Amino acid sequence: MKTVLVANPKGGSGKTTLATNLAGYFASLNYRVML
């Protein structure tokens, strides 16, 4: 299983937005995605 970590200690830096956009992108390429 490959893992991608999106992390930053500062709040409000767009981590959730980036994670959901990456998940959507990989899902569109037929990868299995879990958040």
C-alpha distance matrix in Angstrom:
0.0 3.8 6.5 10.1 12.9 16.3 19.0 22.7 25.2 27.8 28.2 28.8 26.8 24.9 21.5 21.2 22.6 20.2 17.1 18.5 19.6 16.2 14.7 17.7 17.4 13.8 14.9 18.0 16.1 14.7 11.1 10.0 10.5 11.1 13.5
3.8 0.0 3.8 6.9 10.1 13.5 16.3 20.0 22.8 25.2 25.8 26.2 24.0 22.1 18.8 19.1 20.2 17.4 14.7 16.6 17.2 13.6 12.8 16.0 15.2 11.9 13.9 16.7 14.8 14.3 10.6 10.4 10.2 11.1 12.9
6.5 3.8 0.0 3.8 6.5 10.0 12.6 16.4 19.1 21.5 22.1 22.7 20.6 18.9 15.4 15.8 17.4 14.7 11.9 14.2 15.3 11.9 11.4 15.0 14.7 12.0 14.1 17.1 15.9 15.8 12.0 11.4 9.9 9.8 10.5
10.1 6.9 3.8 0.0 3.8 6.6 9.7 13.4 16.5 18.5 19.1 19.5 17.1 15.4 12.1 13.0 14.2 11.3 9.0 11.9 12.6 9.3 9.8 13.4 13.0 11.1 13.7 16.4 15.6 16.2 12.8 12.7 10.5 10.5 10.1
12.9 10.1 6.5 3.8 0.0 3.8 6.2 9.9 12.8 15.1 15.8 16.6 14.4 13.4 9.8 11.3 13.2 10.6 8.5 12.0 13.3 10.8 11.5 15.1 15.2 14.0 16.3 19.1 18.8 19.5 16.2 15.6 12.9 11.9 10.3
16.3 13.5 10.0 6.6 3.8 0.0 3.8 7.1 10.4 12.0 12.6 13.0 10.7 9.6 6.2 8.4 10.2 7.7 6.6 10.4 11.5 9.9 11.3 14.5 14.8 14.6 16.9 19.2 19.5 20.6 17.7 17.4 14.3 13.3 10.9
19.0 16.3 12.6 9.7 6.2 3.8 0.0 3.8 6.8 8.9 10.1 11.5 9.5 9.8 6.7 9.5 11.9 10.2 9.6 13.2 14.6 13.4 14.9 18.0 18.5 18.3 20.5 23.0 23.3 24.4 21.4 20.9 17.6 16.2 13.4
22.7 20.0 16.4 13.4 9.9 7.1 3.8 0.0 3.8 5.5 7.6 9.4 7.4 9.2 7.3 10.7 12.8 11.6 12.0 15.4 16.5 16.0 17.8 20.5 21.0 21.4 23.6 25.7 26.3 27.6 24.8 24.4 21.1 19.6 16.6
25.2 22.8 19.1 16.5 12.8 10.4 6.8 3.8 0.0 3.8 6.5 9.6 8.8 11.3 9.9 12.8 15.3 14.7 15.0 18.1 19.7 19.4 20.8 23.6 24.4 24.7 26.7 29.0 29.7 30.8 28.0 27.2 23.8 21.9 18.6
27.8 25.2 21.5 18.5 15.1 12.0 8.9 5.5 3.8 0.0 3.8 6.6 6.4 9.6 9.5 12.4 14.3 14.3 15.4 18.1 19.3 19.7 21.4 23.7 24.6 25.5 27.4 29.3 30.4 31.8 29.3 28.7 25.1 23.4 20.0
28.2 25.8 22.1 19.1 15.8 12.6 10.1 7.6 6.5 3.8 0.0 3.8 5.6 8.1 8.5 10.3 12.3 13.3 14.3 16.4 18.0 19.0 20.3 22.3 23.7 24.8 26.3 28.2 29.7 30.9 28.7 27.9 24.2 22.3 18.6
28.8 26.2 22.7 19.5 16.6 13.0 11.5 9.4 9.6 6.6 3.8 0.0 3.8 5.7 7.6 9.1 10.0 11.6 13.3 14.8 15.9 17.5 19.1 20.5 21.9 23.6 24.9 26.5 28.2 29.7 27.8 27.3 23.7 22.2 18.6
26.8 24.0 20.6 17.1 14.4 10.7 9.5 7.4 8.8 6.4 5.6 3.8 0.0 3.8 5.8 8.6 9.0 9.4 11.6 13.7 14.2 15.3 17.5 19.1 19.8 21.5 23.3 24.7 26.1 27.9 25.9 25.8 22.3 21.2 17.9
24.9 22.1 18.9 15.4 13.4 9.6 9.8 9.2 11.3 9.6 8.1 5.7 3.8 0.0 3.8 5.6 5.2 6.1 8.5 10.1 10.6 12.1 14.2 15.4 16.4 18.2 19.8 21.1 22.8 24.5 22.8 22.8 19.3 18.4 15.3
21.5 18.8 15.4 12.1 9.8 6.2 6.7 7.3 9.9 9.5 8.5 7.6 5.8 3.8 0.0 3.8 5.5 5.2 6.0 8.6 9.9 10.5 12.1 14.2 15.3 16.4 18.1 19.9 21.3 22.6 20.5 20.1 16.5 15.4 12.2
21.2 19.1 15.8 13.0 11.3 8.4 9.5 10.7 12.8 12.4 10.3 9.1 8.6 5.6 3.8 0.0 3.8 5.5 5.1 6.1 8.5 9.8 10.4 12.2 14.1 15.3 16.2 18.2 20.1 21.1 19.2 18.4 14.7 13.4 10.0
22.6 20.2 17.4 14.2 13.2 10.2 11.9 12.8 15.3 14.3 12.3 10.0 9.0 5.2 5.5 3.8 0.0 3.8 5.5 5.4 6.1 8.6 9.9 10.6 12.2 14.3 15.3 16.6 18.7 20.2 18.8 18.7 15.3 14.8 12.0
20.2 17.4 14.7 11.3 10.6 7.7 10.2 11.6 14.7 14.3 13.3 11.6 9.4 6.1 5.2 5.5 3.8 0.0 3.8 5.6 5.2 6.1 8.5 9.9 10.5 12.2 14.0 15.3 16.8 18.6 16.9 17.3 14.1 14.1 11.7
17.1 14.7 11.9 9.0 8.5 6.6 9.6 12.0 15.0 15.4 14.3 13.3 11.6 8.5 6.0 5.1 5.5 3.8 0.0 3.8 5.5 5.2 6.1 8.6 9.9 10.6 12.1 14.2 15.5 16.6 14.5 14.3 10.8 10.4 7.9
18.5 16.6 14.2 11.9 12.0 10.4 13.2 15.4 18.1 18.1 16.4 14.8 13.7 10.1 8.6 6.1 5.4 5.6 3.8 0.0 3.8 5.4 5.0 6.1 8.6 9.9 10.3 12.2 14.4 15.3 13.9 13.5 10.1 10.0 7.9
19.6 17.2 15.3 12.6 13.3 11.5 14.6 16.5 19.7 19.3 18.0 15.9 14.2 10.6 9.9 8.5 6.1 5.2 5.5 3.8 0.0 3.8 5.4 5.1 6.2 8.7 9.8 10.6 12.7 14.5 13.6 14.3 11.5 12.5 11.1
16.2 13.6 11.9 9.3 10.8 9.9 13.4 16.0 19.4 19.7 19.0 17.5 15.3 12.1 10.5 9.8 8.6 6.1 5.2 5.4 3.8 0.0 3.8 5.4 5.0 6.2 8.4 9.8 10.8 12.6 11.1 12.0 9.5 10.9 10.2
14.7 12.8 11.4 9.8 11.5 11.3 14.9 17.8 20.8 21.4 20.3 19.1 17.5 14.2 12.1 10.4 9.9 8.5 6.1 5.0 5.4 3.8 0.0 3.8 5.4 5.3 6.0 8.5 9.9 10.7 9.0 9.0 6.1 7.6 7.5
17.7 16.0 15.0 13.4 15.1 14.5 18.0 20.5 23.6 23.7 22.3 20.5 19.1 15.4 14.2 12.2 10.6 9.9 8.6 6.1 5.1 5.4 3.8 0.0 3.8 5.6 5.1 6.1 8.8 9.9 9.6 10.3 8.3 10.4 10.5
17.4 15.2 14.7 13.0 15.2 14.8 18.5 21.0 24.4 24.6 23.7 21.9 19.8 16.4 15.3 14.1 12.2 10.5 9.9 8.6 6.2 5.0 5.4 3.8 0.0 3.8 5.4 5.2 6.6 9.1 9.0 10.9 9.7 12.4 12.9
13.8 11.9 12.0 11.1 14.0 14.6 18.3 21.4 24.7 25.5 24.8 23.6 21.5 18.2 16.4 15.3 14.3 12.2 10.6 9.9 8.7 6.2 5.3 5.6 3.8 0.0 3.8 5.3 5.1 6.6 5.4 7.7 7.1 10.4 11.8
14.9 13.9 14.1 13.7 16.3 16.9 20.5 23.6 26.7 27.4 26.3 24.9 23.3 19.8 18.1 16.2 15.3 14.0 12.1 10.3 9.8 8.4 6.0 5.1 5.4 3.8 0.0 3.8 5.3 5.0 5.0 6.3 6.1 9.5 11.4
18.0 16.7 17.1 16.4 19.1 19.2 23.0 25.7 29.0 29.3 28.2 26.5 24.7 21.1 19.9 18.2 16.6 15.3 14.2 12.2 10.6 9.8 8.5 6.1 5.2 5.3 3.8 0.0 3.8 5.4 7.3 9.6 9.9 13.3 14.9
16.1 14.8 15.9 15.6 18.8 19.5 23.3 26.3 29.7 30.4 29.7 28.2 26.1 22.8 21.3 20.1 18.7 16.8 15.5 14.4 12.7 10.8 9.9 8.8 6.6 5.1 5.3 3.8 0.0 3.8 5.7 9.0 10.3 14.0 16.1
14.7 14.3 15.8 16.2 19.5 20.6 24.4 27.6 30.8 31.8 30.9 29.7 27.9 24.5 22.6 21.1 20.2 18.6 16.6 15.3 14.5 12.6 10.7 9.9 9.1 6.6 5.0 5.4 3.8 0.0 3.8 6.5 8.8 12.5 15.3
11.1 10.6 12.0 12.8 16.2 17.7 21.4 24.8 28.0 29.3 28.7 27.8 25.9 22.8 20.5 19.2 18.8 16.9 14.5 13.9 13.6 11.1 9.0 9.6 9.0 5.4 5.0 7.3 5.7 3.8 0.0 3.8 6.1 9.8 12.7
10.0 10.4 11.4 12.7 15.6 17.4 20.9 24.4 27.2 28.7 27.9 27.3 25.8 22.8 20.1 18.4 18.7 17.3 14.3 13.5 14.3 12.0 9.0 10.3 10.9 7.7 6.3 9.6 9.0 6.5 3.8 0.0 3.8 6.9 10.4
10.5 10.2 9.9 10.5 12.9 14.3 17.6 21.1 23.8 25.1 24.2 23.7 22.3 19.3 16.5 14.7 15.3 14.1 10.8 10.1 11.5 9.5 6.1 8.3 9.7 7.1 6.1 9.9 10.3 8.8 6.1 3.8 0.0 3.8 6.8
11.1 11.1 9.8 10.5 11.9 13.3 16.2 19.6 21.9 23.4 22.3 22.2 21.2 18.4 15.4 13.4 14.8 14.1 10.4 10.0 12.5 10.9 7.6 10.4 12.4 10.4 9.5 13.3 14.0 12.5 9.8 6.9 3.8 0.0 3.8
13.5 12.9 10.5 10.1 10.3 10.9 13.4 16.6 18.6 20.0 18.6 18.6 17.9 15.3 12.2 10.0 12.0 11.7 7.9 7.9 11.1 10.2 7.5 10.5 12.9 11.8 11.4 14.9 16.1 15.3 12.7 10.4 6.8 3.8 0.0
